[in-house]
């Protein structure tokens, strides 16, 4: 009778595992089961202590750079434990760009920071020694002195010497490296407790993959326990953000003991770390070993709530650039980090004010793996506090998640750029004027203006540093322009707007709806015959009325009436009210769509061009209109062109 295949394979595996290194003759491997965690626990603690602390300083550089490179300083703010923090960027050469010789200085008064288990007191000076920039990639080399900081954790601890830090920033990814070229001593009450010999640590965070990788090698001496531990990463610790590592192993060699391997687990027991020595294995909680610097990412308020690894995990990890709270740009991009790459979002995304009067601002979303970048379609209001509305995201494996950040951010009022365009449309020789009027800085500081093109069509501004400007279009196509306003302190903010190229469209509706306006919902829309079709109900029996419809997936309509029974003609009609309920003698106007209509309307319209055939049928119409909906204080302004290339931008400045 033949043995089953499974049994044969089992016997083969057993034979393979009976190697010389695991035999009883090997003096490094005990014959009886050892107490691995008890024996090697102090060595593991020493290894993770220095790993966490060194990477904490590197992550602090990363956070500090993100904040100071945006706003230049951090006014005294309250830390999570009630301590105080302030920071400043010292721009060595006045270039307004981070360069060699610049310094980031942090002042801390009993401050608990997210990266550290200890409370920090004193100051940290990050001296930038070298900067390399290439397109969107940037590398900073930094020296950090440690002698002016005190770590408080059941006692006061001090460090000596310095760290060499390297930070590499690429789109949606950052890599940190920490090296101490000389031994660093940890003192408690001026007594030496721990010495970290020259060592190197590294961490990489990939936002698109939602993945991290950590490694380290070196030697640490615990003077109290009279033990020296050498450590070497055989495989980097790896995992998804805010999850325990499910890959990786490190080898520890305490003085006088055989090596032991620390290793991660996959799905089963992924919350545990293994102590392995030959055939012997013991498990210990990850949370008993690491402070969480491995799996934590910027924006997470607490690293102490990681998940076990599962392939089906999909969770909200962080609202990035929340560090800009109190200084968020009026048209900044909010980035939301999820724990897995996503394929799509099922609902629209918007920002909402947190206090009355409530306002909703639609947003554009770009998915890049596990990172979702969200930008408002129009500027947010300076000084107001907003929240990102919840939305549904779907992961690559079909899992779904209702994403709710539950955190507020306040828009900066230090520098307020205000961009006004005569319209959002242009043609060659028919371009809108642009204005920065209303832009200002806090407390009446002087401002500098800069107009620039974000798209790449070759647009030329007439007066690129003045409050008002016109432009000459470049290549055909839509264009995106930017306005940057800078105050006397070098603080700046930018606002952008996209202008549509209407060169080939003789039928379109365009409207600009301000915040809080009901019909347009605060949007700027362009509806052309490329995406829908127009119909009109005008004829010789009703020459005093024009009714136009635009049909696509969302229907819109514009109704106009002279109000006195006479045929509509070219000219301005003021004092218009809601059609068809306008009284005799009152012109009528009514623009509605997407199922929304006004109870009352006040407005006006101007017909620039009106052509009919011999039977009164409408041939061409060019009209601009304004309406206030239901006693609203902000008007919707629109333009309609029907079978005409009549100019869009009239009365150019």
Steps between C-alpha positions, in 0.01 A plus 500: 500500500638840400542772760280810438675793330432730797679260734799477269522879485479522878785253543709693248440827684592347834822372351579841356436673832743266679797708393832517678423846644195364683659181625556436871872521430474875424601675826308824416160332496376361833363145509211594727252778433655829624316796652563720197295809588629506857859454386497729198226746600748764634704477181187541286392800711841664457486444123149643460574791739782632283315416176193695612695794642726547198212476255295736718757774446492429125119511489509824697722647228248386239205657686692820571607537137142457377376772735778756476550468124133600467457782751850586625421486871280343764365739759498366854251214501376249755633143491281197562596490869460876557864592440605769254677498166617767259718477190666722244675463168818709480544574130878544480517659153155657472421283201157399637598145408654241732875496435832407660571717803134534597381386843179364647481586869250344740439627853328247727370545853402164649344406167361158409544441126330219307826330407650480847418289804678763712412862569752742344636816663755738354582575137593318183691660215487325163790645300459436128839413354402409145195520273460322168193571288407348168154571363263379776767304691684653793773370730597674825811419700469625857708502819311491830676578827357314800661674797223763547208259539374319811285185478260461792366152571486424872824695525706745297727361231753685287690411184832613356660533156294530184303317231541517125159489334415455133148553366402419142165632382343386175134527399299283743808346658763589757812324624685580824847394608658558842868452570700574813865512392610514866370318805199663667462468876171516689546658845269481801595728788834550326568126517555302182222247438515411132749544218402469135806423293516630139182367343271555203120490480265556208129530430307534174130585467327451164159671504383346172571145612399598856810309606794558735845347536737534798849369565798556728843370592743582777586437862358623829647465849273487804731610782247425774450140387865474395396366163603578142264414215592492134207518257471446128190509279498183292172605334346849542186534710220555248127546512201714408462834674363475855531120493750277676786382278412181318845468345847539644757359740791632708784310663612595851827383652526588869844472655556150634188352341432327168310707238124520501275600210203733535247430223155616395193286432265502202123478565496266799642678806604806296462709817787294646874503446693173512816423698660220296804286575536187293180299537391699806246785466335729756258783423474848652260789440628759250361773727727376781802553277453802273368851562335486157746711304526214249141510380398856581464771230466881526150612588420204727431633848585174677729216382363265763203361308644299210309217337599142455593420141219373276492519121145640518588795724392844380504778755539875524856570612553874504390837372834627376601867506272542801820650642394816316216550747462874541700564184331287234515656150169623361536261208732243651488130425392273783653154489328200657706188567333158497658172607472335159497621138146589386334473160223756521283713722126451480378841610594858426745668735450844650609732778249639751521793736460398863294801611206697365460626237575152364659467160592197289786519251535225242847355451705331230649162601809324368567139602863390522496156658431540870520879479202717410573866415200731538491862379206741533351617170498857631695678774409438862419799718793638704468463875217245484519144626416210268459127510535244223163331448487120525514292181515134398819343360544156341821301531667292234352177636141627515497611862332832574542762770305809604780751550444763768797705617311670786764771522467870430744740340504878497581695186782752518419870518866610504507551123177503301521483119181597319480416129216647297462420133257686276385153399638148496496487119728627227560503128785645301456882507212447746669449836375599848677751718647366823510681832672446836304786657394408852814296565653600830725404790427515870514841669531684170849380408621575149467215251670391180300359207609230260289359213618173348377215280473151647408333173753501218348680202739794472259760639649851541377744769493870416596617851604193705569690826209747502156482662330485159617320191393366165661219309570363155412131461760251384410169343128408474344329799391570854747686722563508873628823649632577846521808720764506774483772767793550740518721810795688651603197710530280193180308577300422190186330380381404156163472331434348159226500237443305183385696192314312228587536134165569330645554152294228330176530698210704362254346747574505872380605844756628749432607857698601807329429831644640827509317832154436638316573176223240464463437126867472408604351837812713513635355173637639177355301208538489123231307310556473126351313206792256527336342807129568448249655261300824490134553417287817495128569505507844339262576213298780338206451738704593808769746396519649850638172644802283437527157661820300454574152631828316539469125537764251614505284814398813696257741330523879507272776370501876446176696460489866397199731453467868419216540754302762307378279215735649242744278310835446669775705338865576546563708813503491881204384709524605863273428797419150375310258727423130488347381172215404449378676816633842408232772510400712202772749423771294672751311282520130581808284551538146630814287488464157663636149475576164659154509660564827685289810457454829683186610689574861416745665262640848457736566214570642158619394157653661195440370150802575282379321188158373396409364155176340382383371165195629315276274708636621833702190567818561698817485292767650729521638852777650715392596851661563840282465809511548877256364756466508879317189618247513790630831641860378490776755542738353240395477133548229243644653183468320170555519126314322222606483140269327250614464138739793528865587544407838653777617739502352850707757687355847441605839636859390554614715800 
